C-alpha cells in the first residue's frame, strides 16, 4: 500500500506537471509567436531544458540512490556514519562544479554555442542576438539542476517523494507567472519578453532546488558538513549515471538536432 501510495503521488504530480508544461509552452507562444525573438529564445533554452530533462527530473536517481544504499550498508568500507554523507558530498561538489564551469564557459563562448545549436542563424542578426543574450542568463540553470538532482536523490532515497514530485510543477508555475505578467503588460514579441522568460527559467531552477532541499533536510546523507568527501565513489556514481542520462535525454537530443537542421528557415526553430 505504501508503494502504491507513493507511485500514485508521483504519477499524479507528473501528469499535472505535463499539463502545466503544455500551458507554459502555449502561453509562451502567445507572447512570442514564431518570429525571430521566439526562435532566439528557443535556441537559448536548449541546454537548460536538456539539463532539466537529464538531472532535475530524476534520471540521475537511477545511479545515485543505489549507490547511497550501498554506502549505508554494513560493508560500505568507510568510517561509521561517513559513507552516505561522504558520497553525497562528493557527488554534489563534482556535479555542481562541472556544471558551473560548463555554464561559465558557455556564457563566455555563447556565440559559438548558438552557432552550433542553430547554424542557420545569421551572425549578428536579430535571432542570434536574442539567443546569445538570453542564453547567457539561462545557463545559470545548469548548476541549479545539479544541486536539485543531488538533493532530490537524497529525498527519494529516504522515501520522501511528494516535494520532489512537485518540483517540476513549481518550475512550470514560476515560468507561467512571468508569462502571465508579460501578457497583461502587452509585451508581445519583444526582446524584453524573451529576456524575462530566460530569467524565469533560472527562477524555476531555484524553485525546484528549494523544494528538493526542503525534502532532503534531516535525511542522513544531507548532513554533509564536516564530512570527508568520498571522491572515488562520487566519480563512480557519475560514470554509472551516464547511460541513464543518455537515454533520458534522447527526446531532447532529437529536438536539438531538428532545430539545428531547420534553423535557416525563419520561425522553424520556434
C-alpha positions as CSV (number, residue, x, y, z in Angstrom):
1,X,0.0,0.0,0.0
2,X,2.9,2.3,0.8
3,X,4.4,1.7,-2.7
4,X,1.0,2.2,-4.3
5,X,0.5,5.5,-2.5
6,X,4.0,6.8,-3.4
7,X,3.5,5.7,-7.0
8,X,0.2,7.4,-7.2
9,X,1.6,10.7,-5.8
10,X,4.5,10.7,-8.3
11,X,2.2,9.8,-11.2
12,X,-0.4,12.5,-10.4
13,X,2.3,15.1,-9.9
14,X,3.9,14.1,-13.2
15,X,0.6,14.4,-15.1
16,X,-0.1,17.8,-13.5
17,X,3.5,18.9,-14.5
18,X,2.9,17.8,-18.1
19,X,-0.4,19.7,-18.3
20,X,1.3,22.8,-16.8
21,X,4.2,22.4,-19.2
22,X,1.8,22.4,-22.1
23,X,0.2,25.5,-20.7
24,X,3.6,27.1,-20.3
25,X,4.5,26.4,-23.9
26,X,1.2,27.7,-25.2
27,X,1.4,30.9,-23.1
28,X,5.0,31.5,-24.3
29,X,3.9,31.1,-27.9
30,X,1.1,33.6,-27.2
31,X,3.6,36.1,-26.1
32,X,6.4,35.5,-28.6
33,X,4.7,34.0,-31.6
34,X,7.0,32.3,-34.1
35,X,9.1,35.3,-35.1
36,X,12.9,35.9,-34.7
37,X,12.5,36.6,-30.9
38,X,10.9,33.2,-30.4
39,X,13.5,31.5,-32.5
40,X,16.3,33.1,-30.4
41,X,14.7,32.2,-27.1
42,X,14.1,28.5,-28.1
43,X,17.7,28.2,-29.1
44,X,18.9,29.9,-25.9
45,X,16.8,27.5,-23.7
46,X,18.0,24.3,-25.5
47,X,20.8,23.5,-23.0
48,X,18.8,24.4,-19.8
49,X,15.9,22.2,-21.0
50,X,18.3,19.4,-21.7
51,X,19.8,19.8,-18.1
52,X,16.3,19.7,-16.7
53,X,15.5,16.5,-18.5
54,X,18.7,14.8,-17.5
55,X,19.1,16.0,-13.9
56,X,16.2,17.8,-12.3
57,X,13.5,15.4,-13.3
58,X,15.0,12.3,-11.6
59,X,17.1,10.3,-14.2
60,X,20.2,10.8,-12.1
61,X,18.5,8.9,-9.3
62,X,18.9,5.6,-11.2
63,X,22.6,5.6,-10.3
64,X,22.7,7.8,-7.2
65,X,20.1,6.1,-5.0
66,X,21.5,2.5,-5.3
67,X,25.0,4.0,-4.5
68,X,23.6,5.7,-1.4
69,X,22.0,2.4,-0.3
70,X,25.3,0.6,-0.7
71,X,27.1,3.2,1.4
72,X,24.5,2.8,4.2
73,X,25.1,-1.0,4.3
74,X,27.4,-2.8,6.7
75,X,30.1,-3.3,4.1
76,X,30.4,0.3,2.9
77,X,34.1,0.4,3.8
78,X,34.0,3.9,5.3
79,X,34.0,5.3,8.8
80,X,30.9,4.7,10.8
81,X,28.2,7.1,9.6
82,X,30.6,8.6,7.0
83,X,29.6,6.6,3.9
84,X,26.4,8.2,2.6
85,X,27.3,11.7,3.7
86,X,30.7,11.4,2.0
87,X,29.3,10.1,-1.2
88,X,26.6,12.7,-1.3
89,X,29.1,15.5,-0.6
90,X,31.5,14.2,-3.3
91,X,28.7,13.8,-5.9
92,X,27.3,17.3,-5.1
93,X,30.7,19.0,-5.4
94,X,31.7,17.2,-8.6
95,X,28.3,17.7,-10.3
96,X,27.8,21.3,-9.2
97,X,31.4,22.1,-10.1
98,X,31.3,20.6,-13.5
99,X,28.0,22.3,-14.4
100,X,29.2,25.6,-13.0
101,X,32.3,25.5,-15.2
102,X,30.1,24.5,-18.2
103,X,27.8,27.4,-17.5
104,X,30.7,29.9,-17.2
105,X,32.4,28.6,-20.4
106,X,29.1,28.5,-22.2
107,X,28.3,32.1,-21.3
108,X,31.8,33.2,-22.4
109,X,31.5,31.4,-25.7
110,X,27.8,31.7,-26.2
111,X,28.0,33.0,-29.8
112,X,29.9,29.8,-30.7
113,X,27.4,27.7,-28.8
114,X,24.5,29.3,-30.7
115,X,26.2,28.9,-34.0
116,X,26.5,25.2,-33.2
117,X,22.9,24.7,-31.9
118,X,21.4,26.9,-34.6
119,X,23.9,27.2,-37.5
120,X,21.2,28.8,-39.7
121,X,21.0,31.9,-37.6
122,X,22.6,34.8,-39.4
123,X,25.6,36.1,-37.3
124,X,24.7,39.5,-35.9
125,X,21.1,39.1,-36.8
126,X,18.1,39.5,-34.6
127,X,17.7,35.8,-33.9
128,X,21.4,35.3,-33.0
129,X,21.5,38.4,-30.7
130,X,18.4,37.3,-28.7
131,X,19.8,33.8,-28.4
132,X,23.1,35.0,-27.1
133,X,21.7,37.4,-24.6
134,X,19.1,35.0,-23.3
135,X,21.4,32.1,-23.4
136,X,23.9,33.7,-21.1
137,X,21.2,34.2,-18.5
138,X,19.5,30.8,-18.9
139,X,22.8,28.9,-18.5
140,X,22.7,29.7,-14.8
141,X,20.1,27.0,-14.6
142,X,22.7,24.3,-15.2
143,X,24.4,24.3,-11.7
144,X,21.0,24.6,-10.1
145,X,19.8,21.5,-11.8
146,X,22.8,19.6,-10.5
147,X,22.1,20.6,-6.9
148,X,18.5,19.7,-7.4
149,X,19.4,16.3,-8.7
150,X,21.6,15.5,-5.6
151,X,19.0,16.7,-3.0
152,X,16.2,15.1,-4.9
153,X,18.0,11.8,-4.9
154,X,18.7,12.0,-1.2
155,X,15.0,12.7,-0.6
156,X,13.8,9.9,-2.8
157,X,16.3,7.5,-1.2
158,X,14.6,8.3,2.1
159,X,11.2,7.6,0.5
160,X,10.3,11.2,0.5
161,X,8.5,11.6,-2.8
162,X,5.9,14.3,-2.5
163,X,8.0,17.5,-2.7
164,X,10.5,16.2,-5.3
165,X,7.4,15.1,-7.4
166,X,6.0,18.6,-7.1
167,X,9.3,20.3,-8.1
168,X,8.6,20.3,-11.9
169,X,5.2,21.7,-11.2
170,X,6.8,24.5,-9.2
171,X,9.1,25.2,-12.1
172,X,6.3,25.4,-14.6
173,X,4.2,27.7,-12.3
174,X,7.2,30.0,-11.9
175,X,7.5,30.5,-15.7
176,X,3.8,30.7,-16.2
177,X,3.6,33.5,-13.6
178,X,6.2,35.6,-15.5
179,X,4.4,34.9,-18.8
180,X,1.1,36.0,-17.4
181,X,2.7,39.3,-16.3
182,X,4.1,39.8,-19.8
183,X,0.7,39.1,-21.3
184,X,-1.0,41.6,-19.0
185,X,1.6,44.3,-19.8
186,X,1.3,43.6,-23.6
187,X,5.0,42.9,-24.1
188,X,4.4,40.8,-27.2
189,X,7.2,39.5,-29.4
190,X,9.8,41.8,-27.7
191,X,13.4,41.2,-26.6
192,X,12.3,42.2,-23.1
193,X,9.8,39.4,-23.0
194,X,12.4,36.8,-24.2
195,X,14.9,38.0,-21.6
196,X,12.2,37.8,-18.8
197,X,11.3,34.2,-19.8
198,X,15.0,33.3,-19.8
199,X,15.4,34.8,-16.3
200,X,12.2,33.0,-15.3
201,X,13.8,29.7,-16.3
202,X,16.6,30.4,-13.8
203,X,14.0,31.3,-11.1
204,X,12.3,28.0,-11.9
205,X,15.5,26.2,-11.1
206,X,15.7,28.0,-7.8
207,X,12.1,26.9,-7.0
208,X,13.0,23.3,-7.9
209,X,16.1,23.3,-5.8
210,X,14.3,24.8,-2.8
211,X,11.7,22.0,-2.8
212,X,14.4,19.3,-3.2
213,X,16.4,20.8,-0.4
214,X,13.4,21.0,1.9
215,X,12.5,17.4,1.1
216,X,16.1,16.2,1.8
217,X,16.5,18.2,5.0
218,X,17.0,16.0,8.0
219,X,18.0,12.9,5.9
220,X,21.3,11.4,7.0
221,X,23.1,11.9,3.6
222,X,22.2,15.6,3.6
223,X,24.2,16.2,6.8
224,X,27.4,16.8,4.9
225,X,29.0,19.5,7.0
226,X,32.4,18.3,8.3
227,X,32.3,15.1,6.3
228,X,35.2,13.9,4.2
229,X,34.1,13.6,0.5
230,X,34.4,10.1,-0.9
231,X,35.7,11.2,-4.3
232,X,36.2,7.8,-5.9
233,X,32.6,6.7,-5.1
234,X,31.3,10.1,-6.3
235,X,33.1,9.6,-9.6
236,X,31.7,6.1,-9.8
237,X,28.2,7.5,-9.5
238,X,28.7,10.0,-12.3
239,X,30.1,7.3,-14.5
240,X,27.2,4.9,-13.6
241,X,24.7,7.6,-14.3
242,X,25.9,8.3,-17.8
243,X,23.8,5.6,-19.7
244,X,20.6,6.5,-17.8
245,X,21.2,10.2,-18.6
246,X,21.9,9.5,-22.2
247,X,18.6,7.6,-22.7
248,X,16.6,10.0,-20.6
249,X,17.8,12.9,-22.8
250,X,17.1,11.1,-26.1
251,X,14.0,13.1,-26.9
252,X,15.7,16.3,-26.1
253,X,18.7,15.4,-28.2
254,X,16.3,14.7,-31.1
255,X,14.8,18.2,-30.7
256,X,18.3,19.8,-30.7
257,X,19.2,18.0,-34.0
258,X,15.9,19.0,-35.6
259,X,16.3,22.6,-34.5
260,X,19.8,22.8,-36.0
261,X,18.7,21.3,-39.3
262,X,15.8,23.8,-39.7
263,X,17.4,26.9,-38.2
264,X,17.9,28.6,-41.5
265,X,14.2,28.9,-42.0
266,X,12.7,31.9,-40.0
267,X,10.3,30.7,-37.4
268,X,11.1,27.0,-37.8
269,X,13.0,26.6,-34.6
270,X,10.1,28.1,-32.5
